[in-house]
Amino acid sequence: MNKNLLLFILFALLGQASLYAQEGNACGTPPPPGAESCNAACVYCDFDGYMGTNNGSPSGGNTVCGQISLHNDQWFGFIPQTSSITMDIITENCQNGDGLQVAFFDDCTDADAFTCNPGCGGCGGQVFSLSWSDFTPGQTYWLMIDGWVGDVCDFEIAITQGSIVPPPPDPAAQPMGPTVVCPGAVAVYTVDESFGAGYYQWTAPPGSKINGGGNTASINAPEGATITVTFGNSGGNVCVQTGNSCNPTTGYNCLPVVNQPIPPTIKPEIVICNEDLPFTWDEQPYQVLTSSGTFNLSSTPYDSYLGCDSVVKQKVIVKPLLTTNLGTRFICEGDCFTFAGDQYCDPGPQSVVLESYQNCDSLVSFAISVLSPNAEISGNAPITCATQGGLTLAATNFTGGSSFLWLNSNDQILGGAPTVNVNLTGTYRLVVTAQGGGVVCRDTAEVTVTGNTVAPGATATNTNINCISTTATLTGSSLTQGVTYQWTGPGINPTNQFQQNPVVNQPGVYVLTVTMLPGTGPVRV
């Protein structure tokens, strides 16, 4: 091995002393040849145009991509600036005339590459291209170059698409996570991923542990964007900065965190009924209550969701048995009073035992009073010509305390007494109302008053009184059946005035009145 190669290896070994996690250290100047293993490789901040020879010691490595069996492999760390990169490996002076085979790795711990160019026998002197379009700028990747079946070639690396000049990482954003913790808390903090970041450098308050280690840590991107902090007794700042192997970290962004004991958790006050005793509290140490009263309970310490101690407190009131009187409840006949989901329809005193967690078992008493307004109408008869002063309709069979309302068919109010006088045919309604305790009950009845006011037909004839005939017979008739006759005139007396055909002996004017039972107006002829 020549002196230059020894110098290059020395630079590489010295560079490993300041590795950030698994990121890899930047190569020295001049850059060394490729390392014989991934773990020994440094990071080239730009190897576009790099020339070398894969004449390292045989590695006896594994097979990658199912096509490449490693023999004399070399490794180069690099940091892409773009997500798409194409590399050309230009070969010449291949000892066996077969050429090279190349692959990309994203982690030295991965046994396999994520893309390969397996090369081919007899391909010495050709260009071997390798492309990938899903690089994360700022993160470290590895290029592996190996001889096809152990061939040794001079080669040059040319970047034909994209850039491997590492970008300066964007400054870290402020961490996100709890700002108030408690001694012994375990909390997760995250930061938005920064473009170009190869790793995240974190610090936490004194006495804290980051991912189980100390209170400082450098973690490769992208995993390093999230950490778990186990706090001691101190608060302070959780800080982060970004960097990559070719661009050291600059500037912190911090999140202030207060570390204080968790205040007691106050559970809502609860009320326990006397009949539910004994009552066992559902928090440690599971206290048992056996009598009524007010109890302020406190638990033994718990581990909180952050992993530190907390205490639960709760006020428990145990109430005695209660009694309640609701007084009298009024209902209409045929209705029911609904209470606690049940219906009560019969008059008289009632007692109900209720079961409720909040109101507790209690004896509730009340009385049912049934309001029974009864609307019945008497006095209905047809209106005839003989009806004098109209027809009187009356409310009957009503209960005390009722009120009345009479209406005609046009809903005009006729009166508010138990009776009403009507003189027209038609439909009449009676509304009887009873009320009590704010409940109003009504009953309605109606009648139709008919009438017969058509006068019956009447005919009267007579004969003359003269010297020959000293009397005359008055003749009355009617086509209406069931009528009565009544005559008036000079020859009419109590004995003949109601005869249909009376005999009179005095001249004069006689009037016949024909009446249809039970009576009609007079018809004069």
C-alpha angles and dihedrals in degrees: 000000000000127000094252091056090050090051091050092051090049090054090050094050092048090050092058092067094082102041116156105222107294094332096103129228125270115260119252127243122295090033116242124237118268115292121247092236137031094241091054095049121109125212117262110215088204125357098167103137094017113155126199148133127251093226099131126131116285109268099197086216131170131272119271130196086008087273111066122073107193118233117149099004127173126200132212126185116214140170118220121220092193132045093233121056133168120193126192116205105202113201135197139157093034109181095216098027093240103104132206143311123214140193143177123232127187098197134023089224092061113098093206138047123241094223134012145183103209095194121210143247114275092016096119113141093028129118116253113205127198124186137181130173103191104067118141107227112238097024122109123251133174132232115208120199119188135171117251102252088346097311116161119217140168109241144181126208115222124182106216098171130027128357137277094192100119112243118229103255120247113254114269118261120233111285118253122221143088115335094192119050137159133233109288093015120155111212136170121229125190137183129200110260112262122220111250095015114145093176142359121233111210133188127185133189118289113283093026127120124218112211088341095307132088128313092271127058141165112209128182120250135284094021091047092068088082127049137170116227123200106199128215121200097296134085126206137117132333103208136183138185133179134230145145133214093272098038115049121215121277129184129001130239112206141194115207112229125195115211113203137139116274112257116237116281106240110207118205116274113262132201120218123198119233091238090058093065134153092058122189116204113231094223127080128301084031098225117205121222118202105169140046121268142085118298128188104204127195127190131221112259118288132197106253126220086267091053099253132110123282135171129218122214130185139173114226122191119195110199129204124237112287133211126202133186114202094187123219120344117200122212135175118250108274092023130099136216111239116213128166091347095308130100126230115196107158122087120246139057120331133192125197131183112210127199116205131147093220100037095032126215109315138168108240118192131185141150128238118221116188117212109211113184108182121201114198125152126209132179098055113153136143117278111235137178088265096054107117121201095001131272124301117221116193137195112234138185094021125150126244118273093033123139125209139219125184119200134179125221090276091055091249112153112244101178149315102234127101088258135043133189118225130180101178131076118245143086120313127190130205119202114194115194131195123178141178138159091011092305117122120198126186138188125191133203130176137191133191114226112209128196143201112199100148109122116233118243116261135192128184128186133173146185129232128258113224142148091285098042115037095182135052132203116226112211121205126185141166135188088216114094123231099023130145127225129220125180130197128187144098095297097043119105135168091274098057106023094098095043118113092221111021125181116231132186101197128079119233144091117314125195124204120204115196115195127194109216128288081020148291136190120279124273112205123206 
